[in-house]
């Protein structure tokens, strides 16, 4: 009988809590098969359960050794890889099954696919984000598949080519301005990010002497994958299935942008003049050490370190003290709910932003200029 090495057992034990996201799959299937109250199971599982687990399990401020080799991360990497086929099968099974399910009423179907959007957004897009930051091309392709399932493929270009370069500056649409409510932020981001993603890729191609419509533009891949998802939804579920597909995609996008709103709200990098800003520092992202939500979101709440080391795999992301980086009072699950209620959000967060300014930039007295573009971006660069 083979004996599993102690190091292997320890690695598996530490990785297993992150696999709790797979619990969404049987909950989704139960909602489709049984209807009734089961159709609200997915939001309850992802939002309520993990908020309760946060309260029970508390904070996790331990850091893994960032020099851990890839070979020691197998169980973590496996999670993000196996999720892709599982989400594809789950979503398109639901698109095939639900339109013909006589026991499900219209409202039940709407609520059920709201939950499917929670799965695609809370887990699918977060895993896509992890995958698209990695060096192996096959992992980035898996990320593209997940993004195409929610019709948001351009997020890869916008995130890598724009957000990581310009976070904390007016050129980054995804950095929520101080005192900007989510309901103003959301349409602004939807308008701006597609254009800035296209402009960033076009500028990259131009530097190689290629035109914006060259076959090397990843938008061809994005459009092809998205078209494939639409045709598959239509073939399996007819027009009703297609409507449900777009409904879950819209919910997933809303989930993504809620998290984007929370991550950098009101935080800005110092303007150095001549269109330049200071380097990104841990202070330019909101962090949360709530243990259970970090299991669900594969350490996305350790956001400062992600901007410091964008290709660092999620189990190795480091947490920071309150002296090094601003901390959220609750995990993302609760904070995104608060973001949907602007008066509540501003009452919670505006004093924290003002305290952050006094702490890190006591010499800056006028912050109005940081809410608009101080200098135009160079021609051909994303704004």
Buried (B, 14 or more C-beta within 10 A) or exposed (E): EEEEEEEEEEBEEEBEBBBBBEBBBEBBBBBBEEBEEBBBBBBBBBBEBBBEBBEEBEBBEEEBEEEBEEEBBEBBBEBBEEBBEBBBEBBBBBBBBBBEBEEBEEEBBBBBBBBBBBBBBBBBBBBBBBBBBBEEEEBBBBBBBBBBBBBBBBBBBBBBBBBBBBBBBBBBBBBBBBBBBBEEBBEBBBEBBBBBBBBBBBBBBBEEEBEBEBEEBBBEBBBEBBEEBBEBBBEBBBEBBBBBBBBBBBBBBBBBBBBBBBBBBBBBBBBEEEBEBEEBBBBBBBBBBBBBBBBBBBBBBBBBBBBBEEEBBBBBBBBBEEEEBBBBEBBBBBBBBBBBBBEEBBEBBBEBBEEBBEEBBEEBEEBEEBBEEBEEBEEEBBB
